[in-house]
Amino acid sequence: MAGNRGFFGSLFDFSFRSFVFPKLVSFLYFVLFALLTLCAAGIIAGAFLGYASEYEVSPWIVLAVTPFVYLLYLVILRMGLETAIVLFRIYENTTRIAERSQDQGQG
């Protein structure tokens, strides 16, 4: 099956029978997770350094709300990536089923 190629094999597959995204999803999740964590930490640090007072928001409110928003974004990120992976797996399984039915039809 063409879907078993490595990263560079998939990258240069001009027939698009092998996909790059499933091979990158773990790395992409790690990078986005790290960026999201840095943003949340920056928001909390900024609130205590006085940036929240410019918007007349208490640093304690920022400290209380930021973890919930962080977790919400993390769940949305994870669900989006999982949805994409499920679509790729549906494609792979459908391809296997089609190949098996072609083999049975010829034999």
C-alpha positions as CSV (number, residue, x, y, z in Angstrom):
1,M,0.0,0.0,0.0
2,A,1.3,3.5,-0.8
3,G,0.3,4.8,2.6
4,N,3.3,3.1,4.3
5,R,5.9,5.4,2.9
6,G,8.2,7.4,5.2
7,F,8.0,11.1,5.8
8,F,10.0,12.1,2.7
9,G,8.3,9.5,0.6
10,S,5.0,10.9,1.5
11,L,6.2,14.5,1.0
12,F,7.2,13.8,-2.6
13,D,4.3,11.6,-3.5
14,F,2.6,13.5,-6.3
15,S,-0.2,11.0,-6.6
16,F,-1.3,11.9,-3.0
17,R,-1.8,8.3,-2.0
18,S,0.4,8.7,1.0
19,F,-0.2,11.6,3.5
20,V,2.2,13.7,5.5
21,F,-0.2,15.0,8.2
22,P,-0.5,11.7,10.1
23,K,3.2,11.5,10.4
24,L,3.4,15.1,11.7
25,V,0.4,15.2,14.1
26,S,2.4,14.3,17.2
27,F,5.0,16.9,16.5
28,L,2.4,19.5,15.7
29,Y,0.5,18.7,18.9
30,F,3.7,19.1,20.9
31,V,4.5,22.4,19.4
32,L,1.0,23.8,19.7
33,F,0.8,22.5,23.3
34,A,4.0,24.3,24.2
35,L,2.9,27.5,22.5
36,L,-0.4,27.4,24.3
37,T,1.3,26.8,27.7
38,L,3.7,29.7,27.1
39,C,0.8,32.0,26.2
40,A,-1.1,31.0,29.3
41,A,2.0,31.5,31.5
42,G,2.6,34.9,29.8
43,I,-0.9,36.0,30.4
44,I,-0.7,35.1,34.1
45,A,2.7,36.7,34.4
46,G,1.5,39.8,32.6
47,A,-1.5,40.1,34.9
48,F,0.8,40.2,37.9
49,L,3.2,42.6,36.3
50,G,0.5,45.1,36.0
51,Y,-0.7,44.8,32.4
52,A,-4.2,43.7,33.6
53,S,-4.7,47.0,35.4
54,E,-4.6,48.8,32.0
55,Y,-7.9,47.0,31.2
56,E,-9.2,47.4,34.8
57,V,-9.1,43.6,35.4
58,S,-7.9,42.2,38.7
59,P,-4.9,39.8,38.4
60,W,-6.8,37.4,40.6
61,I,-9.6,37.2,38.0
62,V,-7.0,36.5,35.3
63,L,-5.4,33.8,37.6
64,A,-8.8,32.2,38.0
65,V,-10.0,32.4,34.4
66,T,-6.8,31.6,32.5
67,P,-6.5,27.9,33.5
68,F,-10.1,27.2,32.4
69,V,-9.5,29.0,29.0
70,Y,-6.2,27.1,28.7
71,L,-7.9,23.8,29.2
72,L,-10.7,24.7,26.8
73,Y,-8.2,25.6,24.1
74,L,-6.2,22.4,24.8
75,V,-9.4,20.2,24.5
76,I,-10.4,22.0,21.2
77,L,-6.9,21.5,19.8
78,R,-6.8,17.8,20.8
79,M,-10.3,17.2,19.4
80,G,-9.4,18.9,16.1
81,L,-6.3,16.8,15.6
82,E,-8.1,13.6,16.6
83,T,-10.8,14.4,14.1
84,A,-8.3,14.8,11.4
85,I,-6.6,11.5,12.3
86,V,-9.9,9.7,12.4
87,L,-10.6,10.9,8.8
88,F,-7.2,9.6,7.7
89,R,-7.9,6.3,9.4
90,I,-11.3,6.0,7.7
91,Y,-9.6,6.6,4.4
92,E,-7.0,3.9,5.1
93,N,-9.6,1.4,6.3
94,T,-11.8,2.1,3.3
95,T,-8.9,1.6,1.0
96,R,-8.1,-1.8,2.6
97,I,-11.8,-2.9,2.2
98,A,-11.8,-1.8,-1.4
99,E,-8.6,-3.7,-2.1
100,R,-9.9,-6.9,-0.4
101,S,-13.2,-6.7,-2.4
102,Q,-11.2,-6.3,-5.6
103,D,-9.0,-9.3,-4.7
104,Q,-12.1,-11.5,-3.9
105,G,-13.8,-10.4,-7.1
106,Q,-10.9,-11.5,-9.3
107,G,-10.3,-14.8,-7.5
